[in-house]
Amino acid sequence: MKKLFTLLLIVSTLLTGCGSQNTSETFVIGIDDEYAPLGFRDDSGQIVGFDIDLAKEAAKRLGVTFEFKPIDWNDKERALTEGDVDIIWNGFDITPARQRWALFSKPYMENRQVILIKTGSAHKIRSEGDLAGKIVGAQAGSTSVCYVNDNPQFKNSFADFKTYPHFKAALQALDDGEIDALIADELLSRYIVSHQTDKFEIVDVTVGVSCEIGIGFRKDDVELRDRVQKVFDDMVKDGTAKRISERWFKANLIKFRK
């Protein structure tokens, strides 16, 4: 009887131990931590932003942990396909080229490329065609660079085309006069201009075509994509996504395709 009691105690302990194990899943989210206001570091160095808040809410509903990992935006394809990150969620434009290596969620925002110039610039840039003869810059790996490279006649009209590893470096080049104009995402550009009106202004013209923003996954991670999509759908339906947008943009910019 004593042996039987001891055996039952051992089994009970093992079962209790198994029940107490942490089964929480952890997924790594690749971001560009200089892409305000979608994902960036605040004054204390914490990663914050619109997409960060959306991802955190999705993680809470999924019962998983999302870790945010800054990556070289020009290296995002390798980072995702080789498993350095599991998801890209940071103003990720859906393009045909990216759809060849990434599986996307349904689009939830619209974006376009605009032109940034220095306030009071002597260069008369009011349209895409006015970039002819100018030194133009963009962030490496961005939709802007893809568009320019895919349109050689447009690119060859520039006096020079320079790319920079980070948006901050590209913006500094514009401020220093190293480039005459910077092609960049409208969402990021409007955030920058709203905080530095005295230094930069937007030429309100679309360069190329408008894009839609989505969440990127590895091509074979259909199950993960569908799980995230389900909770994101719920966030749109119950107004949570709208409230997060209004917190960051003072407007509901969620453009959700059913």
Helices and strands as residue ranges (DSSP letters): H 2-19, E 26-31, E 34-35, E 39-41, E 47-48, H 50-62, E 65-70, G 73-75, H 76-81, E 87-94, H 96-99, E 102-104, E 109-118, G 128-131, E 135-139, H 143-150, H 152-156, E 160-164, H 167-176, E 181-185, H 186-195, E 200-218, H 222-237, H 240-249
